[in-house]
Amino acid sequence: MATRILSATSWTAATSPSARSGRVRYGLIRLRGLATLAETVRSDDTFSIPVVDFGRFRTNDSAAKLATAKEVVDAFKEVGFVYLSNHGIQDEKITNAFKKSKEFFELPKEKKNALAWEDPRSNRGYVQQGRERVTQSSDAQEIAALRAKAPDYKETMEIGRDWDATWKNQWPQETDAPGFKTTFLDFFKTCHDFHTLVMRSIALGLSLPETFFDNKIQEQYHNLRLLSYPSIDTRLLKAEGSARAGAHSDYGTLTFVFQDSVGGLEVQNPHTKHFHAATPIPGTIVVNVGDLLARWSNDVLRSTLHRVVAPPAQSGPMTPARQSIAFFCNPNGGAEISCLPTCLKEGEKPKYPTVQTE
């Protein structure tokens, strides 16, 4: 469970087919028919994040949907991460979102700082570089020391559901960032709809009714985060304890990560505890399980540590700027989170008591 650290306050988000055919583009290993995923990921030599063609789930072919759902769930059981291709979100929509995000971060500091977080509970507004440090620690003194020694090298802009009665989004003026608000209101809804679809695949893959999660996630308590990692001296990123974003897990049901071509995202092999590059693959979305979904599934599905560091091929003195967009998915407010009925073996007891989200 990640703890995100701000300069004045900190908060913890509680609730917070297989023969190896050799290395191919993007440094992945394609698996087809001999060894199982569960076997191949246990060695760092053969570890890879599975790539699943999600287009087969978006059809009326029940057999194809079930097979795809099983692949998604297998990836989440063994790795906690998956690349989804043929996901149905138009390339033009993603390209425009990156364009509008870049334009926002190019605004003068005073324009961005005027939109800063008003309350750390809101998950809305601008967070300047150096103000945050993501960590798994919950110790206040350790957190303060980490933030002072090695803050995360990034700035972010965060957006929630726009009709929330308690927390308001911090939108830039239309004259400062033309099209920003309309772009990300639409992108937020697109990601919510995709969340519903992926959760349906998880339900099927866990032998639950396909729409099992629908009435537990429709209120859109999500967080859309735009991230900008400025160009930086590579030596700073490779110093002890430093990173563009420190090692952490996420806190909700799922996270969608849209990457540019620069790279730097790394995922921990949960079996060996070594980190591996989640190399950008054009046309895919990186999807990972959050702490809450892991709890919901009695840890059948994994919430895996990940971080952002200097890209693995980076050898020059400066690491190039990087952009990404993350969509953190959450269930409804007040949703009851108790062990899913198909995630308990006979005679087994749930690891966690029932809780309600806030």
N, C-alpha and C positions, 0 to 999 in steps of 0.2 A: 504494500500500500504506500503510495508516494506521499511525502510531505513536501508541500511547496512553501518556500520561504520568501517573505517579503522583508524589506528593510526595517519596517517598524513592527510587523507582526508576523506570526507564522500560524499555519493551520494545517490540520491533518484531515484528509478526506476519508472519513470513515465510510461505512457502507461501501466506509471506504473499501504405377502399379508397380513394380519394384525391381527388376534386375538393374544393376548399376550400369548405365551405358556410357559413363565417362562425363567429364566436365564439358559443359556447353556454354553458350553465351551467358553473360552475367554471372559466371562463376557458380552456377547452380548444378546440381546433380539430378538428372532425370531418372526416375525410378519406374521400372516397369515389371513386373511379374515374378521375381524370385524372392528377394528379401522383403519383409514387411516394413512399413514406415516405422513401427515400434522398434525394429531391429536396427535400421540404418541410422536413426537419430542418436543412438547410444554411443556412437563413435564420432569424434570430431572430424575424422577423415571423410566420413560419408554424410555428415549432418547437412541438411538443407531445409529451408522453409518451403513447404509444399506450394505448388501453383495449381489452383483449381479453376477449371473453366465453369464459371458461374452461369454462363448463358444456358447451360443445360437445365438449371433449376428454373429459369424464367420461361419455361415451355409448359405445354399441357401434357407432356409425356410423363406419366406418374413413375415409371421405372427409372427414367433419366433423373427426375427430381430426387428420388430416394437415393440413387447411387451418388449423386452430387452431395446431398445432405450428409451421407456417410463419410465422404471424403473430407468435408468441412469439419465435421465433428472429430474425425481421426486426427486431423491436423491440430485441432485445439486440445485434444487429449495428450498428444505427444510433444508438441512444440509450443502451443499457445498462440501461434501466429500462422497466418496463411496469406498468400497473394491470391486475390480474386481477379481473374481476367473476364472479359465479356460481361462486365457487371451492369451495363445498361445506362450508366451516367455518361452523357455525351462528352466527347473530347473538348468540344467548343466551350461547354459550360465550365469544365475544369480549367482550361486555358484562360478563360476570362476571369475566373476567380483568382488565379495566380497574378494576372495582370493588375487587377484592382487592389490586391494585397500589396504588391510591389509599389504601386502608386501611393498607397497610404503610408508605408514606411519611409518613403522619400519626402514626406511632408516635413516642414521645419519642426524642431524639437518642441517649441512652445505650442504648436498646434496639437501635437500628439499628447504632450503632458497635460493639456487642458481636458483630455479625455481619460485621465488616469483613474484606476480603481478607486471608488469611494468607500468600499467596504470589502475586505477579503472574502466574505461569505458570498458575495454577489457573482463572482466569476464573470464580470463584465467590465470592459474598459481596457485601457492601455497600460502595459507594464514595461518600463524602460529597461535597457540593458544594465545588468549588474544588480538589479533589485531582487532577483529571485535565485534560489538554489533548490533544485529538485533532489530529494534524498529519501531513503527509506527510514532514516533515523527519526525518532520521536523525542529525543533528549534535547531540551532547550539549549543547554550549553554547547553540546556538540553541533547543533544546527547553527548557532551563532558563529561558532568557530569556522565551520565550513563556508558559510556565507562570506565571512571576512576574508578567508584565505583564497577561495576559488568559487566566486559566483558563476552562474551559468552565463555563457557568452551568447545571449540572444535577447531580442525584444519581441513582445507579443501584443496582439489585440484580440480580445475575447468578446464573444457574442452569445447571448442566450435567447430564449423564446421572447419575442418582442411584446407580448401581451401580458407578461407576468405582473401581478399586482404588487409585488414587494420590491423587485429589483428591475431597474430600467437600463436598457442598453445605452451606451455612450457613443452616439453616432457623430461622425464628423459632419461639418456643414457641406451641403451639396456643392457649393462653390469651391470648397477645398478639395473634395474627393468626389468628382462627378460619377454617379452610378454606383457608388460603394454600397449604400444602404440597400438598394433594390437588388443588387447582385447577391449580397449575402443573406438577405431574407429568402430569396429563391434557393440559394445553395443550402441553407439550413433545412428547408422543407424537403429538398431533394435527398439530403443525407438522412433525414428522419424516415422517409419512405424506404430508403435502402436498408436502414436499421430494421424496419419491420420485416423486410424480405429475408435478411440474413438470419434474424431470430426465428423465422419460420423454418429455414433450413436446419437450424440447430434443433428445433423442436422435433422435426422429422427424424433427424439423425440420432436423437435420444429416445426414439420410439414414443414420442408424445404426439397428440393431435397437432396438425400443422399450425393451427391458429392459437395454440396454447398461450403464447405470450402476448397476443394482440391487445387484450384489454388490460394489460399490465404495463404497457409502454406507450400508449397513445397520447399521453399528456405533454410529451416533448420537453421533458426536463433535461435537455442536452446542453452541451457547451461546444461552440465552434471557436477554434483557436487558430489564428493566423500567426505564423512564426517567421521571423527574419533573423538569420544568423549572419552578422557582418563578416567581411573578409578580415582575417586575423593572422597574426604571426603564428606559424605552425608550432613554434617552440612553446608558446603559451598553452596551446591545447594539449601538448604532450607532457606538460609538467605534471608532477604527482597530484592527483586529486582534481585535476582540471578537465573540463569537458564543455562542449556546447550545451549539453543537458546531461546531468548526472544520472547514474543508474537508478531506475525506479520501475515500479509497476503502476498500472492505471487503476482507477477506483470504481468504475461503473460496470456496465454490461459488456460493451465492446468499444473499441476505438478504431476509427478509420484514419489512415495516414495517406495523404496525397504527397508524393515526393517530387522534387525536381530532379535533374540529372546529376547533381553534384555528389550525393551520397553522404555517408557518415553515420546513418542509423545502424546500430548493432543490437543483436538479440542474443541473450544468453541461452546456450544449450542447457536446458534444465537438468539434463542427465550428467553432464560433466562440469557445469558451471563456467565454461569458457564462452567468450563472446564471439559472435560471427557476424559478418556484414550482411545487412538486409539490403542488398544492392538494388538500386532502382530498376524496375522493369517497365518500360513504356506500356501503357494501356492497362496497368493493374492498379489495384488499391491494396495496400497492406492493411490487414485486419487482425487485431489481437484481442484476447479475452481480458477483461478487467477483474479486479478483486471481487466485486459483488457477484458477477456471474460464476466465478470459481466457487464462492461460498454457496450460491444457489444450487450448484451442481454437486455439492459435497466434495469439491476438489477433483471431480472427474475431468473437468475442463481446467486447463492451467492458465494462471495469470503469471506471465513470464517477465523477468527483469529485462530492460532494454535501456539504451543510452544513445546519445549523439556525440560523436568524436570526430577527429580529423578523418577525412576519407582515406581508405586504406592505400590508395595509389598516390596519395599526396606526398611529394618529395621536395617541392619547392619551399622557399622561405615563407610564403603566404598561402594560407588555406582560403580558397575562394568563397565568396558569399553563397549562402544557401537559403532556399525558401522551402517551407512545407506548410501544409494545412492539416490540422487534426480535428476530428469530430468525435467528442467524447459522449457516448450514449449512456442514458440512464433510464431506469424504470419510472413509473408514476410516483408522485408524492404520496406517501402513506401506503405504498405497495408492501404486501406481506412477502418477505423473503424467507421461505422455508425449503428444506431439502426437496428437490424435485423427485417425484415418486419413482422414476426409472433410474435414479442415481444411487439407490440403496440396494445392496445385495441382501439376500434373505438372512435374517438374523442380525444384520448390521444396524447400528444406531447412527443417526446424523452426527456429524462432527460439530455442528454449530446450532445454537438455539435459534428459534424463529425471531426475526427482527422486522421492524417496519422502517422504510426509508423516510427521510425528512424532506 
